[in-house]
């Protein structure tokens, strides 16, 4: 099975930027970014992040707001905060040297068993198995294990971990771990797996989808936000407000002000966007609010600032705020520092 998988991986692996390095810092960054985020999105952000923070020392010395700004769009911002905290721990306690073993890596903030095993095996060749959702799905199907409820799911997880530990290739543990994750991501997918091209089809007892616990249903919610733009001596500015540090979701991030529901209907709606956060699908109606009348803003106690448009692109914006400002043509691309293409209304029509 090891030879079959590694042979398939050598022929079919995707050309991903983090596969061209054995630097444990860079591999760690990629693994944290890839948690609950699509590969295509990570590819776009990975190089920019490493260009800004090329070493663990550079990341440790950075301001948290700068780290969050580079992370904006990847979601799950706690990952970025823990990444920053772990970098500071490495500098303070390890003289800036990343730990080389999974056991030592697990001691860092925000690094669990999966990330520790991935970094240690890929960067340092440690003979340790990774188990993420892709690996669990692949190995469960190989053995014909199903998980119907919480008890069954936990039992399957333990069996998968034992199976993975015995299966990982001793001579190429990093490649083997990447190969099995690649197999789950591209062939043994959650729906409609491509069993005919799977290197492990002959060993598989399932050959298709297997029973898994039902996901929690998504809920829907509608909110109204204010787009408030003005011209000043400094140029075009947009009013943003900062989420309180005590917020459990995205504390300290900058966003568009929300509107009182009763007042939003009297304002011009300039754009509607859909945005998913965890288990909630939001329909966000963005209304143009004159800068001379801010009485309809819901959270009048929030910290608010007029932000020049070039500065806004470098701030720690929520994903929703970044999406709305780009749709309105008001935000520059942080990656290339060029204005994004936009459709009407143009800036002059908004102020």
C-alpha positions in Angstrom: 0.0 0.0 0.0 2.9 2.4 0.8 4.5 1.8 -2.6 1.2 2.2 -4.4 0.4 5.5 -2.7 3.8 7.0 -3.1 4.0 6.0 -6.8 0.6 7.6 -7.4 1.7 10.7 -5.5 5.0 11.0 -7.5 3.0 11.0 -10.7 0.0 13.1 -9.7 0.9 15.5 -6.9 -0.2 19.1 -7.3 2.5 21.8 -7.7 1.9 23.7 -4.5 4.3 26.5 -3.3 4.9 24.9 0.2 6.1 21.7 -1.5 9.2 23.5 -2.7 10.7 24.0 0.7 11.8 22.0 3.8 11.8 25.1 6.0 9.7 24.2 9.0 8.5 27.8 9.5 7.2 28.0 6.0 5.6 24.6 6.2 4.0 25.5 9.5 2.5 28.6 8.0 1.0 26.6 5.1 -0.5 24.0 7.5 -2.2 26.6 9.7 -3.5 28.4 6.6 -4.9 25.2 5.1 -7.0 24.4 8.1 -10.6 24.9 7.0 -9.6 27.0 4.0 -9.6 26.0 0.4 -6.2 25.4 -1.2 -6.8 27.9 -4.0 -7.3 30.7 -1.4 -4.2 29.7 0.5 -2.1 29.7 -2.6 -3.1 33.3 -3.2 -2.2 34.4 0.4 0.8 32.2 1.3 3.5 33.9 -0.7 2.3 37.4 0.4 2.3 36.4 4.0 5.9 35.0 3.8 7.1 38.0 1.9 5.9 40.2 4.7 7.0 37.8 7.5 9.8 35.7 6.0 11.1 34.3 9.4 9.6 33.4 12.7 11.5 36.4 14.2 9.8 38.7 11.8 6.4 37.3 12.7 7.1 37.5 16.4 8.1 41.2 16.2 5.0 42.2 14.1 2.1 44.0 15.5 -1.0 41.7 15.8 -3.1 44.1 13.7 -0.5 43.7 10.8 -0.7 39.9 11.1 -4.6 40.0 11.1 -4.5 42.3 8.0 -2.4 39.8 6.1 -4.8 37.0 7.3 -7.9 38.8 6.3 -9.9 36.7 3.8 -8.6 33.4 5.2 -11.2 33.3 8.1 -11.0 31.8 11.5 -8.8 34.6 12.8 -8.0 32.8 16.1 -5.5 30.8 14.0 -3.6 34.0 13.1 -3.6 35.1 16.7 -2.3 31.8 17.9 0.3 31.7 15.1 1.6 35.1 16.2 1.7 34.0 19.9 3.5 30.8 19.0 6.1 32.7 17.0 6.7 34.9 20.0 7.1 31.8 22.2 9.7 30.3 19.7 11.7 33.5 19.8 11.5 33.9 23.6 12.0 30.3 24.6 13.8 28.6 21.6 16.1 31.5 20.5 14.1 31.7 17.2 14.6 28.0 16.3 11.5 26.1 15.4 11.2 22.8 17.3 12.0 19.7 15.2 9.8 17.0 16.8 6.1 16.6 17.0 6.2 16.4 20.8 8.0 19.7 21.1 5.9 21.4 18.4 2.7 20.4 20.3 3.8 22.6 23.2 3.4 25.7 21.1 0.2 27.7 21.3 -2.3 26.7 18.6 -0.4 23.6 17.4 -2.3 20.3 17.8 -1.4 16.7 17.0 -2.2 17.1 13.3 -0.1 20.2 12.7 2.8 19.0 14.8 2.9 15.7 12.9 2.7 17.4 9.5 5.5 19.9 10.2 7.8 17.3 11.9 7.3 14.7 9.2 7.5 17.0 6.1 10.3 19.3 7.4 12.4 16.9 9.5 11.4 13.4 8.3 10.0 12.3 11.6 8.3 8.9 11.4 4.9 10.1 12.6 1.4 9.9 11.0 -0.9 12.8 10.3 -4.7 12.4 10.7 -6.9 15.1 9.4 -10.4 14.9 7.9 -9.0 13.7 4.5 -6.9 11.0 6.1 -9.8 9.8 8.4 -12.1 9.6 5.4 -9.6 7.6 3.3 -8.7 5.1 5.9 -12.3 4.7 7.1 -13.3 3.7 3.6 -10.3 1.4 3.2 -11.4 -0.5 6.3 -15.1 -0.2 5.8 -15.6 1.8 9.1 -18.7 3.9 9.4 -19.5 6.5 12.0 -23.2 7.1 12.7 -23.2 9.1 15.9 -20.9 10.7 18.4 -19.8 7.5 20.1 -19.2 5.7 16.8 -17.3 8.7 15.4 -14.9 8.8 18.4 -14.3 5.1 18.2 -13.5 5.3 14.5 -11.1 8.2 15.1 -9.1 6.1 17.5 -9.0 3.1 15.1 -7.9 5.5 12.2 -5.1 6.9 14.3 -3.8 3.4 15.1 -4.1 2.3 11.5 -2.3 5.5 10.2 0.5 5.1 12.7 1.3 1.6 11.4 0.9 2.5 7.8 3.1 5.6 7.4 6.2 5.0 5.3 9.4 4.9 7.4 11.7 6.2 4.7 9.4 8.9 3.3 7.1 9.9 6.1 6.6 13.5 4.9 5.8 12.4 1.3 3.5 9.7 2.6 1.5 12.0 4.8 1.2 14.5 2.0 0.2 11.7 -0.4 -2.6 10.4 1.7 -4.0 13.9 2.3 -3.7 14.6 -1.5 -5.6 11.4 -2.1 -8.4 12.5 0.1 -8.5 16.0 -1.4 -8.5 15.0 -5.1 -9.7 11.4 -5.4 -11.3 10.0 -2.3 -13.5 13.0 -1.9 -16.5 13.3 0.4 -19.0 13.0 -2.5 -18.5 11.1 -5.7 -15.1 9.6 -5.0 -13.1 8.6 -8.1 -12.6 5.0 -7.2 -11.5 3.9 -10.7 -8.3 5.9 -10.5 -7.6 5.3 -6.8 -4.2 3.6 -6.1 -5.8 1.8 -3.2 -9.0 0.6 -4.9 -7.9 -3.0 -4.6 -7.6 -2.7 -0.8 -10.8 -0.7 -0.3 -13.7 -2.4 1.4 -16.1 0.5 0.7 -15.5 1.7 -2.9 -17.7 4.7 -2.7 -19.1 7.0 0.0 -19.5 5.8 3.6 -21.9 6.8 6.3 -20.9 9.8 8.3 -22.5 11.9 11.1 -25.0 14.5 9.8 -23.6 18.0 9.7 -25.4 20.7 11.7 -27.8 22.5 9.4 -26.9 26.0 8.1 -29.1 28.8 9.4 -29.9 32.1 7.5 -29.8 35.6 8.7 -30.2 39.1 7.1 -28.3 42.1 8.3 -28.0 45.7 7.1 -24.7 47.6 7.0 -23.8 51.2 6.3 -21.4 52.4 3.6 -20.3 55.9 4.6 -17.8 57.6 2.4 -16.5 61.2 2.3 -14.0 63.4 0.6 -11.5 65.2 2.8 -8.1 66.9 2.4 -6.5 63.5 2.8 -8.5 62.0 0.0 -11.5 59.6 -0.1 -12.3 58.1 3.3 -14.6 55.4 4.5 -16.0 55.1 8.1 -15.1 51.8 9.8 -15.7 50.6 13.3 -13.6 48.2 15.4 -15.1 45.1 17.1 -14.5 45.1 20.8 -11.6 43.1 22.2 -14.1 41.2 24.4 -16.0 39.9 21.3 -15.8 36.1 21.0 -15.8 36.3 17.2 -13.1 38.3 15.4 -12.2 40.7 18.3 -10.3 43.8 17.3 -11.2 43.4 13.6 -12.5 46.4 11.6 -15.9 46.3 9.8 -18.6 48.4 8.3 -21.1 49.9 10.8 -24.3 48.0 11.2 -27.6 49.8 10.8 -30.8 50.0 12.9 -33.3 47.7 11.0 -36.0 50.3 11.1 -33.9 53.0 9.5 -32.3 50.9 6.8 -35.4 50.8 4.6 -35.3 54.6 4.0 -31.7 54.5 2.6 -30.4 53.6 -0.8 -29.2 50.0 -1.1 -26.0 50.0 -3.1 -25.0 46.3 -3.0 -26.1 43.0 -1.6 -23.6 40.3 -0.7 -23.9 36.8 0.7 -21.4 35.7 3.3 -21.0 32.5 5.3 -19.5 32.5 8.8 -19.3 29.1 10.4 -22.9 27.7 10.4 -24.7 30.9 9.3 -25.4 32.1 5.8 -25.7 35.9 5.9 -27.5 38.1 3.4 -26.0 41.5 3.9 -27.7 44.6 2.5 -25.4 47.5 2.2 -27.0 51.0 2.3 -25.5 54.3 1.5 -25.5 56.6 4.5 -24.7 60.3 4.3 -21.6 61.2 6.4 -23.6 64.1 7.8 -26.1 61.9 9.6 -24.8 58.9 11.6 -27.9 58.5 13.8 -28.9 55.2 12.2 -25.8 53.4 13.2 -26.7 50.6 15.6 -23.5 50.4 17.7 -22.9 54.0 18.6 -20.4 53.0 21.4 -18.0 51.3 19.0 -14.6 52.7 18.2 -14.9 54.4 14.8 -12.4 55.9 12.4 -12.4 57.6 9.1 -9.9 55.6 7.0 -8.2 56.6 3.8 -8.9 54.0 1.1 -5.2 53.1 0.5 -4.9 52.5 4.3 -8.0 50.4 4.4 -6.5 47.6 2.3 -3.7 47.1 4.8 -6.0 46.9 7.9 -7.3 43.9 9.7 -10.7 43.9 8.0 -13.3 41.3 8.5 -13.9 39.1 5.5 -17.3 40.7 5.0 -16.0 44.3 5.1 -13.3 43.4 2.6 -15.8 41.8 0.3 -18.2 44.7 0.4 -15.5 47.3 -0.2 -14.1 45.4 -3.1 -17.6 45.0 -4.6 -18.1 48.7 -4.3 -14.8 49.4 -6.0 -13.3 51.1 -2.9 -10.6 48.7 -1.9 -7.1 48.2 -3.3 -5.7 44.8 -3.6 -3.3 44.1 -0.7 -1.3 41.6 -2.8 -0.5 43.9 -5.7 -1.4 47.4 -4.3 -3.5 48.1 -7.3 -7.2 49.2 -7.4 -9.6 46.3 -8.0 -11.9 46.3 -11.0 -15.3 47.4 -10.1 -18.8 48.1 -11.5 -21.0 51.1 -10.7 -21.6 52.8 -8.4 -18.3 54.5 -8.7 -16.7 56.5 -5.8 -18.0 59.9 -6.9 -21.5 58.6 -6.9 -21.1 57.3 -3.3 -19.8 60.5 -1.7 
